[in-house]
Amino acid sequence: MASPTRPPTTVDGLDLREANVTSVTVEDATAVDDRDATDYRLAVTLYHDDEGEAGYANWWQIETRSGRRLGRRELSHAHGTRRFTRSATVTVPDVAEAVVVRGHDQTHGYGGQAALVTLADETVEFRSQGPEPDDFGVGTSRGTASREWA
């Protein structure tokens, strides 16, 4: 009996065993007057092999560049091996010029591709991440990006 066709482990340079962030869009921004902060509604697209893994992409989160978690979007079920987008609102201190978006899966934890979102102009840069939080700050050399994430 032939086995079903399995998608490749790597597509467009992304290891689909990891929860890869492939797109981030700022949908809305609203000032929070009493806290010197802004609520940002972000739409995040992940790409992960949820069909071939015992575990699935179970959340994505927004962090400061130093790794402080600002918010997390829980994902309660597998989404197959395809890109899928979910939105969440997170409060970001006004002193933060950028935030990091990281995907997570049940089997491997963090890994794959993360995104740095510069809030003023909503630009997004992608970088390979390891299993531990990266400081995504000045002088960081791991991964690839079009410029330093400073």
FIMARTI-617328 format. One line per 8 residues: number of its first residue (from 1); their letters; for each residue x, y, z of C-alpha. Coordinates in steps of 0.02 Angstrom, whole numbers. Each point is the difference from the previous one (the first is absolute). Layout:
<recs>
NUM = A = X/Y/Z  ... .
</recs>
This chain:
<recs>
1 = MASPTRPP = 0/0/0  72/168/-52  23/131/135  -89/167/-21  101/139/-81  89/100/134  47/181/-23  187/36/-2 .
9 = TTVDGLDL = 82/44/165  76/158/-76  -94/124/-109  71/167/-60  147/-24/119  -114/-21/152  11/-155/109  -184/-45/18 .
17 = REANVTSV = 34/-101/157  15/172/82  -137/131/24  57/131/-128  -68/178/1  -23/44/-184  -102/160/11  -48/134/128 .
25 = TVEDATAV = -122/139/-36  -46/142/118  -189/8/-18  -33/140/124  84/108/131  -90/90/142  84/108/132  -27/-51/181 .
33 = DDRDATDY = -6/171/84  28/-47/182  148/-119/-28  118/81/-127  -32/-148/-114  -86/-47/-162  -113/-148/-36  53/-81/-164 .
41 = RLAVTLYH = -108/-126/-90  118/-117/-94  -43/-132/-129  135/-135/4  21/-138/-129  86/-162/50  60/-141/-113  26/-169/84 .
49 = DDEGEAGY = -18/-185/-40  -145/-34/118  -44/-158/-96  169/-86/14  35/39/182  -63/-76/161  -13/180/60  -69/154/-86 .
57 = ANWWQIET = 38/186/-1  -82/44/166  33/187/16  86/155/-62  54/141/111  51/181/-4  157/51/97  110/150/25 .
65 = RSGRRLGR = 171/-20/-82  69/-44/171  -121/-148/11  -134/67/119  -165/-77/-51  -135/128/-39  -134/-120/-61  -35/-173/-66 .
73 = RELSHAHG = -129/-70/-122  -41/-180/48  -41/-121/-141  -111/-143/58  11/-123/-145  103/-53/-150  -18/98/-162  73/-124/-125 .
81 = TRRFTRSA = 154/36/-104  -47/172/-64  20/182/43  -133/63/120  -32/171/77  -69/47/170  -14/172/81  19/65/177 .
89 = TVTVPDVA = 14/168/87  150/36/110  45/154/103  174/64/-43  89/132/106  27/160/-100  188/-11/31  9/-160/-106 .
97 = EAVVVRGH = 46/42/-179  -19/-180/-58  -68/-168/56  51/-180/-37  -128/-129/-55  50/-181/34  -91/-162/-42  -1/-153/114 .
105 = DQTHGYGG = -45/-182/-26  -34/-140/124  142/-112/-61  147/119/-29  -47/155/100  66/159/-79  94/-8/-164  -23/35/-184 .
113 = QAALVTLA = -25/177/-62  -43/147/114  -45/178/-48  52/172/61  -137/131/-26  52/183/4  -156/85/65  23/176/-71 .
121 = DETVEFRS = 0/-55/-182  -67/-178/20  148/-78/-89  32/-184/32  167/-89/-5  21/-188/16  138/-97/86  33/-182/40 .
129 = QGPEPDDF = -15/-29/186  63/-136/114  -89/-86/143  49/135/126  -57/182/-4  119/109/-99  28/178/61  -34/64/-177 .
137 = GVGTSRGT = 102/152/47  156/90/-55  144/-114/-44  -104/-156/-23  74/-104/-140  -101/-162/-2  -116/-26/-147  -26/107/-153 .
145 = ASREWA = -82/167/-20  13/145/-120  74/109/138  43/-13/184  -150/-7/115  53/150/101 .
</recs>
